[in-house]
Amino acid sequence: MSQPTGLAAKRCTPCSGTAQSLPADDVHRLLREVPDWSLTPGGDRIRRAWHARDFATALAFFNRIGGIADEEDHHPDLHLTDYRCVVVELWTHAVGGLTENDFILAAKIDSLPLELAK
Ligand SMILES: C[C@H](O)[C@H](O)[C@H]1CNC2=NC(N)=NC(=O)C2=N1
């Protein structure tokens, strides 16, 4: 795998007690670096959807995401419906909104392989 660049090369950092959600202009700037992700209607999460090849592929994808999440100590909400529809949502629980950690994890997830439905 080629060396990660940009957000994918960064590490998530523990949220300090005084950490706050990102202001809207930072959110929109960072969204441009992960263009396959979108802001949820409430503006407090980012999400991406995939149509995996099959259930086993979707589960393997979730396990890869889980490995990165534990390495980064920053964890996603994972949804697997209709046996292969995958949705990942990211937000920072400690601040109840978005921080740079969410965009770093999104970029790392984007670098994972996933065999999609034909
Ligand atoms: C103690 C541990 O570092 C924290 O609870 C981490 C774990 N994973 C996390 N994941 C997310 N998405 N948000 C958090 O605030 C968070 N905090």
The ligand as a MOL file (V3000), in Angstrom:
LIG
                    3D

  0  0  0     0  0            999 V3000
M  V30 BEGIN CTAB
M  V30 COUNTS 17 18 0 0 0
M  V30 BEGIN ATOM
M  V30 1 C -11.2200 6.7710 26.7320 0
M  V30 2 C -11.2300 6.7590 25.2150 0
M  V30 3 O -10.0440 7.3190 24.7370 0
M  V30 4 C -12.3580 7.6460 24.6980 0
M  V30 5 O -13.5770 7.2050 25.2360 0
M  V30 6 C -12.4490 7.6500 23.1570 0
M  V30 7 C -12.7980 6.3100 22.5650 0
M  V30 8 N -13.2810 6.4410 21.1930 0
M  V30 9 C -13.9460 7.5550 20.7890 0
M  V30 10 N -14.5740 7.5940 19.6040 0
M  V30 11 C -15.2960 8.6650 19.2120 0
M  V30 12 N -15.9070 8.6730 18.0130 0
M  V30 13 N -15.4190 9.7230 20.0200 0
M  V30 14 C -14.8510 9.8150 21.2280 0
M  V30 15 O -15.0030 10.8260 21.9240 0
M  V30 16 C -14.0380 8.6870 21.6600 0
M  V30 17 N -13.3840 8.6870 22.8070 0
M  V30 END ATOM
M  V30 BEGIN BOND
M  V30 1 1 1 2
M  V30 2 1 2 3
M  V30 3 1 2 4
M  V30 4 1 4 5
M  V30 5 1 4 6
M  V30 6 1 6 7
M  V30 7 1 6 17
M  V30 8 1 7 8
M  V30 9 1 8 9
M  V30 10 2 9 10
M  V30 11 1 9 16
M  V30 12 1 10 11
M  V30 13 1 11 12
M  V30 14 2 11 13
M  V30 15 1 13 14
M  V30 16 2 14 15
M  V30 17 1 14 16
M  V30 18 2 16 17
M  V30 END BOND
M  V30 END CTAB
M  END
